[in-house]
């Protein structure tokens, strides 16, 4: 784990919500602000695991002391809750940015590097730039000179990161709905590109489309078998 990452205590790690155990969802923001930072951006990404579609990152700078009712790790919210909060977060944020990395780039540089690149692009979309970054996970953005901290389970512990997780998730889900219109045979609207049984069956039936990540299994294995020379001999 990088030196700049923070692992939650066992007490925190078991929490379902930053509010359940009366822990302060602004504790990281307050600590960073006390050190002199003013524009603190929370960062998170959506779409590392799916077999199709882009990876999307969001960066959100909230006003000092801002708590938005209902904001939590996007995975713990319903689609309707996320959609409602998406508009509230955008309205209340001092600034926000979105970063995208497409399927072909994911195949070229791997999903971890693509997720970090998406985060870098989200930060670059904020002008003037943040002066501190709170990042979900255990990796920092080494190419950026902005001070930063990676926080394990940050989307459940930092309000800014939770807000970013919602913007990233809603943005990506909407993109997958658009891909559904282009490639209806795969039903992207339902599973958002994740490897469900239905999705895998549609790939086996129709083969991968432009939106699929060629480097991800089982797609990479399917393509390898498809291009292997036949071992049958002429009769």
Buried (B, 14 or more C-beta within 10 A) or exposed (E): EEEBBBEBEEEBEEBEEBEEEEBBBBBBBEBBBEEEBEBBBBBBBBBEEBBBBBBBBBBBBBEEEBEBEEBBBBEEBEEEBBBBBBEBBBEBBBBBBBBBBBBEBBBEBEBEBBBBBBBBBBBEBBEEBBBBBBBBBBBBBEEBEBBBBBBBBBBBBBBBBBBBBBBBBBBBBEBBEEBBEEBEEBBBBEBBBBBBEEBBEBBEEEEBBEBBBBBBEBBBEBBEEEEEEEEEEEE
